[in-house]
Amino acid sequence: MNKIMQIQFLTTEPHASSMWRHVILLFYLTTLLSNTATASKCPVPEPCVCQKRVTDKGVEAWVINCQRKRISPFVPQLQLTSNNVVDVLDLSHNIITHVRNSPFMGLQLQKLDLSYNIELTLSGSAFTGLEDYIEEISIDHCGIQEIPQRTFQNLRKLQRLSMSYNCFHTISGNAFINTNLTLLSMTKNCIDTIDPLAFVSLENSLEHLYLSNNGIKLMPFGALSRLNNIKVLDLSGNKIKGVYFKQNLTHAGLKSLVSLSLDGNQITAIFVGTFQLLESLQHLNLDHNKITSISPMAFHGPRQLKHIYLHNNQIRTLPTTAFYGTETSLQHLSLGKNLLDCKVFDSLESLEVLQSLHLQSNLIDRVPKDGMGRYDKIVMTLNLANNKLDKLPRRFLATFKQLKELDLSQNNMSSIVFEPPGEHSYQLIKLKLTGMGLKALPAGLVHLVNLQELYVAHNLLASIPQSLWTSLSKLRKLDLSDNIFEQIPVEFLQNHQLLSEIKMSNNKLRAVPAYVFKNQSQLKTLALKGNEIQLLEPRSFYGLENSLTSLDINHNNLKQLPQCIFERLSKLSVFSYSHNPLQCDCGLAWLVAYPDTRARCVTQVGGRNRVRKVSSFIVHRCKYSDNASRCNSTTTTIMQSATVSPSKTFDTGPWKGFSLAPEEKSEQRREPNYPHKDASTVYLASPGAIVDSSKLSLQVLPHSSYSHLSWKVHGAYLAETQGYKITYRLFGEKEVRGYLLDGNTITQYNITGLTPGHHYLVCVTTRTRKPPSYHACEEVVTGSGSYGSLSGLAHHRYTFLYMCIALVVVCVALTAVLMVMCCKWRRKKKKDVLTKV
C-alpha cells in the first residue's frame, strides 16, 4: 500500500518532468512484479516439479515432486521465503544417503516421502524445524539399520509414520518422545527386541500399530500394555509361540483393541481366558499357525467378537464350550484346512447368530440329519468343500432357511438330491459342485428358483438335462469347464437371457454354431479355451455385439481368425487367441488392436514350416489398413467366376446385355443364413431395379487392387431394405462377381482382388421382399502400377515414406554433383583468365 501511495505521489508531482515520472513509475512496477514472482517461485531447484493446490484445510500450498530425479547424496537446498507452505515433498526413488544439518529448517512441510533411497542414514537433526508442521513421514525401503534416538522426538504434529521394509532390529525406549502418532507401520523389518518403554509416549494417541513380518518371538506385553487407545494391532508373520493376555497386561491396556492379527506365527495352543481382558475385540485372526488344541472357554471375555479365523492349523477336536461367551456375537467362523471330523457340529450348536461357516478341507464324512443347531436357520454361507462326504440328507437344504451360498466341491458324492421346498422357496444364490465326478446335473436344481451362479467344472457332464432348459431363469454365471461337452447347449442358452458369464473351457467342442448366443444380450465374459474348435462361422457371436468384453479361445485348432467374425464386437477389450495353429496371413493384421505376446503362427520359408510371433509377422509383413485378406462380418460370397445365362438379360442401364438372377450357377456358392425369415422369399432386385439418386446414392474410392464403396439409403425406404447386393464386372468382359450383404445398417464395403489400372463397373442394389428396389452404379479405374493413386500410397505409408527418403537422397546427390561441376567450371574460368593475363 505504501508503494502504491508513493507511486501516486510521484505521478502527481506537478514540478517533475514527464519523462522522470514515467521512469520512476516503471521502476516501482518492476519491483512489485519481481516480488510477486519471487513469492510464486518454486522453492526447490530443477529438476524438481512444483505446482500449487488448496489443501483440505483451505490453505494454498506447494506440491513438490522430486521423484526419480537421481538426487544424491544429500537433500537439495531449498530456496525458502517466509510465505512457503508445502503440502507434499516427494523425494522417493533417489540416491539420497544422508539427511542431516536440518535441511527442512523454516519450511512449513506437512507430508514428506523419502522412500526407496537405499542406504539412507538419518541424523538426530534430520527433521529439525518441522516440529510444528510435519504430519506424515514415509521412509520405506531405505535400508535403515537403526532408529536414531532423537530423530523423531518433539515432532508434535506427526500423526503417521511408516518405516516398513528396512533392516533395524530394535525399537528403543525413547524413539518417539513428545510425539502424537496415531499410525505406526514397521512391517517387513528385522525387529526382534522391543523396549518396554518404546511406546510410552504414545499411550493415549496410537490407534494403529503394524509389526507384521518381523522376527518377534515373544509377545511384547510390556510395550503393549500401556496402549489405551489402540484399535488395530498386526503381529502376523512373526515367530510368536504363545499368547496369554490375562496375566501379562499389568496395566489396563488394549481394552480398546478391535482387530488383532496373529496369523502366520507358531502358536500351538489357545488356553482358557487367553483373550479375557480384550473386551472390545471384534476380529481375531489365528490363521496359518500350528494350533493343535483349543481349551474350553478359550474365547470367553470379548463381548463383541464377530469374526474368528482358524484356517490352516492342526486342530483335531473342539470342546463343546470352545466358543462359550460368543454365542450372541459370533457371525463368521473359519475352520478350514484342519483335521476336524463330523463332531465339530456339536461344538457349534450353541451359536445363535452365525452367518458364515467355513469347514472346507477337513475330514468330515457326514452332516447331521436333523440340522446343525441354532444357526442353521440364519446361516447364509456354508463351505463344506474338499471333505469326505458321500451323501447328504434328503432334507439338507430345507433346514437352512436363509442359505445363499453353498460349496460342496471335491467330495465323493456322485449324485445329489434336492427335495422340493416347503412353504418357502430356497434362497440359494450361489452353488459350487466342482470336482465331484458328476455324470449328470442333479434334477433337484429345478427347485432353486433364485439361483444366480452355478459352478459345475471338473466333472463328467456331457449335456444339460431337458428339465433344466426352462428353469433357473435368474442364472447369471455358468461354469461348465473341464467336462466332456461336445456341443454348446443351445436349447439351454436360448431360455437364459440374463447370463453375463459362460465358461466352457477344456471340453470337446469342435465348433461354435451360428446364432448360438443370439439371446445372450447381457453376456460379458465367454471362455472357450482348451477345446477342439476348428472353425468359427460368420455368425458364431451374433447377439453379443454390444455386450461381450472378454473372449478366450486359447488352445484350440483354429487356423484362421477372419476379421468378419469379430469386428462387430464393439465392446470387446480382452481377446486371448494364443496356442492356435494359425497360418501366417495378412488376414490377421486386424489383431494389432488385440496384442497377445504368446500368439504364434506358421509360415513356410524355403519349403519348411517356420513359427513366428503373430505381432511380429503383422508389423513386418502386413499393414493394418490393407484389406486384401479382410472379409466383412455381414457378407456372404455368392459368386466366384459365375457363368451368366444369356437368356436373362438387362434391358436398360449399365448392365445392359448382362444377367444376374437367383438361379445362376456358381463354382462356390454359399447362400446366406437368415435366422428369422425364409431366404427364398427375398427378392434379389437386379433386372427390375430403379435408378434413383434420391433413394440410393453411391460413392466409390478406387485404389490399386481394391475399391472402397460407401452408400446411403435416403428417407423411409431404409426400413424396407433387407440387405444389399454388390456386383461388379470388368469392361469388355461378361464375367460378373458379387456379394450379398445381410442387414440395412451396412453403409460401406471393400471390393478386393481387382487388377491395377483396369476399368470396372460397380453397382449396389437394395434387397427387398417385394418390388420396387433401387440400384446405383459407378465407373471406376483402379490405380496403375503397384500403388495406383495417391490414396493408394496412403495405404502403403511405409513404402511411400521410403520413396520420399529415396527422393531426398537423389536430390542431395544431384545438388552435390552440380556444386562439384560448378566449382570445376569456376576453376577453369579462373585459369583461362590467368593464362590470358
N, C-alpha and C positions, 0 to 999 in steps of 0.2 A: 504493500500500500504506500509506503514511504517513497519507493522508487517511482511509482506512478504519479505521486504528488510532485516529485521533483521534475518529472518529465513535463507535467502540466505547467509548472512554474517556469521552466526554461523555455518552453514553447510559447509562453505568453509574455516573456520579457520584451518590452517594446524597443529597447535600445540594442538588442542583439541582432546581428545581421541575419538575413535569411539563410545563408549558407551554414553558419555556425549552428543555428537552431536545428537544421537537418542532420548535421554531423553528430551532435550530442544526442538527438533522438535515436539515431541509428545505433549509437554506442550502447545506450541503455536497453534497447530492444534486443540487441545481440546478447547482452549479459543475461537478460531474463530467459531467452531461449536456451542459452547454454546451461543455465541452472536447471531448467526443465529436462533437458536431455540427459544431464548428469543424474537426475533423480530417477529417470526411467531406464538407465543403462543397466545391462545385465551385470550382477555383482561378481561374476567369475569369468575368467578369460576363455577364449576359444581353446579347444573345440567344443566346449560345453554349449548346450542349447537351453535357452530360457524362454519362459512365457509366463504371463500373469493370469491369475484366476481369482475368483472370490471364494473364500473358504466357507465352511459350514457356519462359522461364527460371523460371517458377513464382512470379513476383512479382506482387502485386496493384497495378495501375496504372490511371491515368485514360486514357480515350479522349475527347478534346475535339474536337467538331465545330463549327467556326465558318464553315463553307462557305456562301457566298451570303448573308451577313448584312449586306452593304453597309458593312463596316467601312472607315473612312478617317480620316485618311491614314496613321496610324501603327498599329503592332501594339498591341492593347489591353493595358492594365496588368493584370498577373497578380497575384492575391491569393494569395501563397505562404506555406507553412509548411515546416518542415524535413522533414516526412514526405511531401511531394508527390512522387510518381513518375508521370510522364506518358509513356505508351507512344506515343500518336499525337496530334499537334496539327495539325488541318487548317484552314488559313487561306486556302484556294484560292477563286477566283471572288469576290474582294472588290475594293475600290478602294484598297488599301494602296499608297502611293507611296514610303515611306521605312521602312527597317529600321535603326535607329540607337540609340545610347545603351544598348546591352546590354539589350534588353527581356526576354531569357530568363535573366537572371542568377539563379542559385540554383535553377533549375528542372531536375529530373532528366529531361530530354526525350530520347527515343530516335529518334522519326521526326517530321519537320517537312515540311509541304507548303505552299508559297507560290505554287503555280502559278496562272496566269490572273489575276495582278494587274498590269494594264497599266501600263507606265512605272514599274516598280519600280526603286528605287535602293538598293544595299547599301553600307553604310558599312564601314570596316575593323573596327569593333567590333560588327557585327551579331550575331555568334554567340558573343560573349564570355560565358564562364560555362558553355558546353556542351562544353568540351574533353574531358571525361572521360565524357560521356554520349551525345551525338548519334551515331547510326549511319547515318541515311539522311536526305537532303535532296532535295526536288524543287522546282525553280524553272523550270518550263516555261512558255512563252507569257507572258513577263513584259516583253518588250521591252528587256532589259538591253543596254546599249550597250558595256560593257566589264566585264572581270572585275577587281574591286578586288584589289590585291596582297596585302593582309593579311586578307581576309575568311575564307578557308578555312585559313589557317595554324594549325598547332598543334591541329587537331581530330583528336586521336589515335585516337578510336574510330570516326571516319567511314569507312564502307565503300562506300556507294553514293551517287553524286551525279549528278543529272540536270539539265542546263541546256539542253534542246532547245528549238527554236523561239524563239530570241532573235535579237539583232542584233549581237553582238560579232564583231570581225574578227580579233583576235589572242589567242593563248594565251601569256601571258608566262612567263618562266623561273622565277619564284618564287611562282607562284599556289598550289601545293599542298605547300609546305614542311611537313615534320613531319606528314604525313597518311599513312594506310594504305589508300587506296582500292583496292577490288577491281573496282568497276564505275564507269566514267565515260562518260556519254552527252552528246554535244554535237551531235546531228543537227539539220538544218534551221536552221543559223545562216549567218553570212556569213564564216566563217573562211577567210582566205587566207594567214595567216602563223602558223607555229608555231615558237616559240623552241626551239633545240636542247636547252636545259636545262628544257623545260616539264615533263617527266615524270621528272626525275632523282630526285626523292624517292619515286617510285612504282615504281622498277625491280624491286623484289622483291615487290611486292604486287599491282599491277594485272594483272587477268586478262581483263577485257572492256573494249574501247575502241571507241566508236561515234562516227565522224566523218562520217557519210554526209550527202549533200545540202548540201555547203558549196561554197566557191569555191577549193578547194585545187588548184593547178596542178602542183606538183612533189611527189613523194613525200617526206614528212618523215623521211628516213632518220636524220638526226642525233638527232631526238627518239625514234624508234622503236628505234634500235639498242641502247638501254640497258634495254629492257624484257625481262627474263629470264624472267618467268612469264606473259607474255601468251598467251592461248589463242584469243581471238576478236578479230579486227580487221576493222572495217567501214569502208571508204573509198569506198563506192558513191556514185554520183550527184555526183561532183566533175568536175574538168576535167583530170585527170591524163592525160598523153600517152605516158608511157613508164615502165616499171618494170624495174629490174635490181638485185636484192638482193645479188648476188655481191660487187661491188666497193664497195658503199656501206655495208655493215654492218661498221664498223670494230671494233665490239665483238661479243661472242658473243650478241647479242640475237636475239629472235624464234625461238630454237631450240625453244621450247615451243609455237609457234603451231600451232593445229589447224585453224582456219577463217579464210580470207582472202577478203573480198568486194571486188572491184574492178569490179563491173558498173556500167554507166551512165556510164563515163568516155570518154575519147577516145584510148585505147590503139590503136596501129596495127600493132604487131608484137610477137612473142614470140621472144626470142633464145635462143641456146644457154646453158644453165645459169642462166636467169633466176631460178629458184627453188631453186637448188642447195643453199643454206645452210638452207633451211626443212625441216629433217629430219623434223619431226613433222607436217607439213601433211597433212590428210586431205580437206578440202573447199576447192575453188578455184572461184570464180565470176568469169567474164570475160564474162558475157552483155552484150548491148547496148553493144558498143564499135565500133571501126572497124578491127578486125584484118583485115589482108589477107594476111599471111604468117606462118607458123609455122616456125621453124628446126628442123633435126634435133636430137634430144635436148633439146627445149625444156623438157620436164617432168622431166628427169633430176635426181635429188637426193632428193626426198621419198620415203621408203621405204614410207609407208603411205597414199599418195594414192589415195582411193577414189572421189571424185566430181569430175568436171571439167565445167564448164558453159561452152560456147562458142556459145550460141544467139544469133541475130540479130547476126551480124557480116558480113564481106565476104570470107570465106575461099574461095578457088577450088581450091586443091590442098593436100594434106597429104603431107609426105615420109614414106617408109616407116618411118623411125625417129623419127617425131614423138613417139611415146609410149614411147620406149626408157626402161627403168628402172621402168615402171609395169605391166609385163606380168602380174605376180603379185599386184597390189594393186587395179588399177582395176576398179570394179564398175559405175559409172554414167557414161555419156558422152553429153552433149547437144551435137549439131552442127546442130540445126535452124535453118532460115531463113538459109542461107548460099548459096554458089554452087558447091557440090560436085557432081561427076558420079560415074559408076559406079567411077572409080578409087579412090574413098575406101575401098572394101573391101580394097584391097591394103595400106593403111596400118593396118588393124585386125586383120590375120590373126594377129598375134603375141599378142593379148590373150587370156589364158588363163582369167580369172575374170569376164569381163564379163557382167553380168546384165541391164542395161538400156541400150538403144541407141536414140537419137532422131535420125532423119535426115529429119524432115519439112521440107517447103518448100525443097527443093533442086532440082537438075537431073538427078537420077538417072533413066536411061531403061531400065536393066536390072539384074538381080541375077545373081551367079554361079550357074551351073548345078550346080556340084559343092559348094556350101556356101560359107560366108563366112569360114571359118578355124577356129581352135581354139575360139572362143567359141560357135559355133552349137550345140554340144552342151549348153551350160548357160544360154544367154541366155533370159530369161523375158519381157522386154518388148521389142518391136520396133515402131518407129513409122516407116513409110515414106509417110505421107500427103502429099498435095499435091506429088507429083513428076511425072515424065513416063513412068511405067511403062505399057506397053501389054499386057504379058503376064507371067506368072510361070512358072517351070519347073514341070513336072508333079510333080516330087518336092520342091517347095519346102518344104512343111510337114514332110515326112518327115525333112529334115535337122536340124530343130530338135526335139530330144528333150524339152526342158523348157519350151518356149514356152507362156506362159499368156495373154499379151495381144498382139494383132496389129492394127495400124491401117493399112489400105490405102486410106483415103478419098481422094477427089478425085484419082484417077488416071484414065488414059484406057482402062482395061480395061472392055470391055463384057461380058465373061464371065470366070469364074474356075473353074479345075479343081482340086479337091482329091482326090488319089488315095487309095485305101484305105490305112490304115496297115499297117505290117509286123507285127512281133511285139508291139510295144507300142502301145497306143491313144494318140491325140492328147491332150495335156494342156491344150489351148487352153480358156480360160475366158471370155475377152472378145474379141469380133471386131467391128471397125468397117469398114463398107463404104459409107459415106455419100458422096453426090455423085459417083457413078461412072457414072450413066446406065444402070444395070442394068434390064433388062426382065423378068428372072426371077431368082429366087434360085438360087445355084449348087446343083446336085444333090448335090455332094460334101459339103454341110453335114450329111448323114446320118451321116458318119463322125466328126463332132465330138461324141462322146457325153458329154463333160464340159462342153460349152458352157453358160454361165450368163447371158451378156449378149450380145445381138445388136443392133447398130445399123445399120439399112439405110435411113436417112432420105435425102431428096433424090435419089430415083431415079425410075424409071418403072414401078414394080411395081403390078400390079392384083390379084394373088392370090398365095396361097402354094401351092406345088406339093403335090399329094396325097402325094408320097413323104415329105414332112416332117410330115404330120399326126400320125404316131405316133412320130417321132424327137425328138431334142433334149429328152429327158424331164427334164433338170435346169435348163431355161431359167427364169430369174427376172426378167430385164429384156428388154423387146422394144420397139424404137423403129421404127415404120413411118411416121413423119411425112413430109409433103411427098412423097407418092406419088399414085397415081390410084385408090386403092381406092374402090369404090362400095358395098361391103358389109363389115361386120366379119367376119373369117374365123372363123365359128362352129365349123367342124369342127376347125380347128387349136386353138382355145382349149379345146375340150372335153377334149383329151388333155394339156393342160399346166396342171396344178393348182398348180404352185409359183410361178406368175408373181406378182410383187409390184409390177411397174410396167409399164404399157402406154401407149404414146404413139402416137396415130393422128391427130395434128393436121394440118391443111391437106391433107386428102384430099377425096373427093367423096361422103362418107357422107350419106345422106338420112334415115336412121332408126337407132334403136338397138333391135333386136328384143327381145322379151321372153325372159327366161331365157338370154340370150347369155352372161352371166357366172356362170351358176349353179354352175360348178365352180371358180371362182376365189375360194376362201375365204381366200386369203392376199394378195389384191390390195390394195395401199395407195394407189397413185397411178394415176389414169386421166386422160389428156389427150385431149380430143376437139374442141379449138378449131379454128376456121377451116374448118369443113365446111359442108354444106348441110342440116343436120338441122332438120326442121320439126316433128317430133312425137316425144315420148317416151312410151312405153307404161307403164302402171302397174307392170309387172314388168320394166322395162328393166334395173334394177340389182339384180334378185333374186340373192341369193347373196353380196352384198357388205355385208350389214347390219353385220357385226361386224369388218370389216377395212378398208374404204375410208376413208382420211383426207384425201385431196386429189382434187378433181374440178374439171376445167377444161372448160367448154362455151362459152367466149367465141367471138364472131364466128360465130354460126350464124343460123338463121332461125326461132328459137323465139319464138312469140307468147305462150305461157303457160308457167308453171312450177308446176304443181299440187303442193301440199304432199304429196299422197299418194304421189308418186313418190320423194321424198327423205326423208320423215320417219323411215323405219326405218333410215337410215344412221346408226347410233348413234355411230360413231367419226369422222364427217365433221367436220373442223376447218377446212379450206381449201376454199372453194367460190367459183369465179370464173364469172360468168354475164353479164358486160357485153357490149355490142355485139350485142345481140339485139333484134329489133323487138317488144319486149314491149308488151302492151296494159296500160295503167294500170287495175288492178283490185285490189280488196282481197283477192283470192286470192293476191296477192304479199306480204301482210302478214307471213307467216312468215319472209320473208327478212330481217327485222330482226335475226335471230340471225346472219346472214352478210352484214355490210355490205360493199358494193362501190361505192366512190365513183364509178366510171366507168359504172355501170349506168344506163341510161335507159329510159323507157317512153313510149308515145304515148297521149295523151288528146285528146278533142275538146272544144274550147271555142268556142262560137258558130259551130259548123259547120266549124271549122278545126282541123287537127291541131296539137297542141302537144306538144313534147318536154319531159319533166320528169325529174328525178332520181328513181330508184325510192325511195331512202331518204327524200327529201323528201315524196314522194307518200304513203308509208306513214305518216309522222309526222302529216301534216296531214289526211289523209282516212280513214285506217283505224286500227283498234285491233287489236293483236296477238291479244287474247283473243276477237275477233269471228270466228266460224267460218262466217259466211254464205257465203263462197266456198270453204270448205275441203272437200276430198274426203278420203276415207280410203284409206290405202295398200293395204288388202286388200279393198276393196269393189268391187262391180260393180253398177251400177244396172240393175235388171231391169224396172222398170215406171215409166212416166210416163203418168198418165191411163189406166190399164188398164181394159178393159171386162171385167167379171166374167160368166162363164157362169152363167145361173140354174139349169142342170141339175145342177151340182155344188155342194152347199151343206154347211155345217157343221150337224151335228145338235144339238150342245150347245156350251156355253161362250160366251164373249163374242162370238165370231164367228158366232153362230147366224144363219142366213139369208144368209151370205156365203160366197164360194168363192175359193180361190187355189191353182191347180194348174199343173204344168209346161206343159200345152198351152194356157195362156192366151195371148191375142194382145196385143201391146203396140205402141204407136206407135214407141217407141225401146227396143228390147230388145237387150241385149248379154249373151251367155252367158259365164260365167266360163271362164277358160283354165286347165285343170289339166295340169301337166306330167307327172304320174306316174300318172294314173288317167283312166278314161273318165267324162266329166261326166254322161253319161246314166244312169249307174248310181247316182248319188247320189240318195237318197230325200228329196224335199222334204216334210218332215213338216208337214202342216197339218191335214187332217181327222182323222187318227188320233193326233194328238199328245196327250200326257197332261199334265195339270196336277199337278205335284208339287213343292212348295217345297223338299223335302229333296234334290231332284235339281237344280233350277234356280231361282234367286232373282233378282229384278229390282228395281231402283230407278230412278226417273225424276225428274229435277230440271227442272221447267218454267221457261222464260224467255219473253221476249216473242215472238220469232219462231223459236225453236228449243227443243228439249228435249234434255237430256243423259241418256243411258242408260248404266247400268252394271249388269252381271250377273255371276253366278258359278255355275259348274257344280261340284257337290259330288261327292266320292267318286271311285270308279274309273270312273264314267261319262264323265269328261273324255277318257279315251283313245279312246273310241268315237266321239267327236264329230268330224266332219269340217269343220264350219263352222256358221254361224248365218244365219237369215233374219229380218230385221226388217220388220215390217209395221205400218201404221198407217192409220186412217181417221177422218174427221170424223163425229161422231154425227149421225144423221139423213140421212146420205148413204151410198151403196153404192160409191163410188169408193175403191179400195184402192191404196195405194202401198207400195213396199217395196224392200229392198236385200238382196243376197246377200253374205255375208262369208266369205272363204276362210281356213281355219285355226282351230284351237281355242285359240290364245293371245290372241285379242282379248277384251277384257273391257269395252269402253266404245265409245260412238259418239254422234255428234250428228246428230239429225234436223233439217234446216234447212228454211226456206221455209214455216213454219207461220204461220197467221193469228193475230194477238194477240187474246186474250180469247175463244177458242173451246175447245170440249170435244172432246178426242181420246181414242181408244183405241189404245194402243201395245202390241205383242206382240213377244216374242223367242222364236224356235223353233229348237231344235237340228237340225242336218242330219246324218243318219247314212246308212250304206249299207243298213241294214235296220232295221225297227222293233225296239223302240219308240223314239220320240223324245218330247221334253218341250217344253212351252212355258209361258211366264209372261206375264201381261198386267197392265197398269196403266192406270187412267183419269187423265188429266191435263187441267188447264185452263191454257192459256198466259196470261202476264201481259197485262193490259189496257193500252191506251194505247201509247205509244212504247216504254216500258221494262219494262212488266209488273211483276214482283215486285221485292223488294229485291235479290235475287240478280242480277236483270237490270240493276239500277242499278250493281252492282259491275262488270259487264262494260262498262258505259259510264261509267267512272270520271271521265272529264274532264267530261262533261255533268253528272254528279252533283255534281262539285266546283263547277261554275258555278252550279248550283241552290242549293247551300249558301251560296255567296257572295251570291247574289241575296237569299236569305232573311235573311242577316245585315244586308244593306243596308236591306231593308224594315223589319226590327226597329229598326235605328238611327233610320231616318226616323220611324217611329211614336213612338219614345221622344222624339225631338226635338219632334214635334208636341204630344205630351202635356205636355211641360215648358213649351212656349210657352203652351198653354191654361191650365195651372196658374198660371203667372205672371200671365197676364191676369186670372184669377179672383181671385187674391190682391190684385192692384192694385184691382180693382173693389170687393172687400170692404172694403179699407182706406179707399177713397174714400167708401164708404157710411157707414162708421163716423165719418169726419171730418165728413161732412155732418150727421149726427145731432148730433154734439157742437156 
